[in-house]
Amino acid sequence: MKIAIPTNDGINLSAHFGRCRQFLIFEARNGEVKLIETRMNAGCHGHGSSDGAAEHPGHSGFVEALRDCETVLCGGIGAGAVEALKAAGITVVLVDAAGNAEQIVTAFQSGALRPASVGMCQCQH
């Protein structure tokens, strides 16, 4: 199973899916987790912009980048992004965790990670 994690620094989970710089792609199989690649976010928000109003191609950029992933683990995400990912057959799991992406994926794989009760972005996009 391929699992994507949004990140800004290549190590830790980004707080906002759409504003991340890149995605860490993990392969989770037989209880083992391995980072297999890093992909740039060609999604809807300007990377590092304070208001998210930079030019963007819409949700299709990140959907295409993650098309072969089964799951996205994230801390915060807009409703439009959730719908775009779901339409592509990608499961979105909001997690109540921060920090090291590999540890988050490992906890998810083992069943030790609790899904978050909130995390939907309220920025009207």
C-alpha positions in Angstrom: 0.0 0.0 0.0 1.3 3.5 -0.9 0.7 6.2 1.7 1.3 9.9 1.1 2.2 12.4 3.8 2.3 16.2 3.1 5.6 17.8 4.2 7.4 21.1 4.0 10.8 19.9 5.3 11.0 16.4 3.9 10.8 14.9 7.4 7.7 16.0 9.3 4.0 16.1 8.6 2.8 19.5 7.2 -0.1 21.1 9.1 -2.0 22.0 5.9 -2.2 19.5 3.0 -2.7 22.1 0.2 0.2 24.4 1.3 2.8 21.7 1.6 5.9 21.8 -0.6 6.0 18.1 -1.3 4.6 14.6 -0.5 6.6 11.8 1.0 5.5 8.5 -0.5 5.8 5.4 1.7 5.3 1.8 0.9 3.7 -0.1 3.8 3.7 -3.8 3.4 3.8 -6.7 5.9 4.2 -4.5 8.9 7.2 -2.6 7.4 7.2 1.0 6.3 9.7 2.4 3.7 10.1 5.8 2.2 10.2 5.2 -1.6 10.1 8.7 -3.0 9.4 12.4 -2.7 7.0 14.2 -5.1 6.5 18.0 -5.5 3.1 19.4 -4.7 1.6 20.8 -8.0 -1.6 21.4 -6.2 -3.8 24.3 -5.4 -2.0 26.7 -3.1 1.2 28.7 -3.3 3.9 27.0 -1.5 4.8 29.0 1.6 2.4 31.9 0.8 0.7 33.4 3.8 -2.7 33.7 2.2 -2.8 30.8 -0.2 -3.8 33.1 -3.0 -0.8 32.4 -5.3 -1.5 31.1 -8.8 -2.7 27.5 -8.9 -3.9 24.9 -11.3 -6.7 23.6 -9.0 -6.8 20.2 -7.3 -5.8 18.2 -10.4 -2.1 18.8 -9.8 -1.9 17.0 -6.5 -4.5 14.4 -7.5 -2.3 13.4 -10.4 0.8 13.4 -8.3 -0.9 11.0 -5.8 -2.9 8.9 -8.2 -1.1 5.6 -7.4 -1.5 6.1 -3.6 -4.2 4.4 -1.6 -4.2 6.7 1.4 -3.2 10.3 2.4 -2.5 11.0 6.0 -2.8 14.7 6.9 -3.4 17.0 9.8 -5.5 19.6 8.0 -7.1 19.7 4.6 -9.9 21.7 2.7 -13.2 20.1 1.8 -12.5 20.6 -1.9 -9.2 18.7 -1.7 -10.9 15.9 0.2 -13.5 15.5 -2.5 -11.0 15.6 -5.3 -8.9 12.9 -3.7 -11.9 10.8 -2.9 -13.1 11.1 -6.5 -9.7 9.6 -7.5 -10.2 6.7 -5.2 -7.7 8.0 -2.6 -8.7 7.6 1.1 -8.0 10.7 3.2 -7.3 10.1 6.9 -7.1 13.1 9.2 -4.6 12.4 12.0 -4.3 13.9 15.4 -0.5 13.8 15.3 2.5 16.0 14.4 6.1 15.3 13.8 8.0 12.6 12.0 6.2 11.4 8.9 7.7 7.9 9.0 6.6 7.4 12.6 3.1 8.6 11.8 2.9 6.1 8.9 4.2 3.3 11.1 1.7 4.1 13.9 -1.1 4.2 11.2 0.0 0.8 9.9 0.0 -0.8 13.3 -3.4 0.6 14.3 -1.9 2.8 17.0 -2.7 6.1 15.3 -6.1 7.7 16.1 -7.9 9.5 13.3 -8.6 13.2 14.2 -12.1 14.3 15.0 -11.4 17.7 13.4 -8.9 18.9 10.8 -11.0 20.3 8.0 -9.6 23.6 6.9 -12.1 26.5 7.3 -10.5 28.7 4.6 -13.5 28.3 2.2 -11.9 26.5 -0.8 
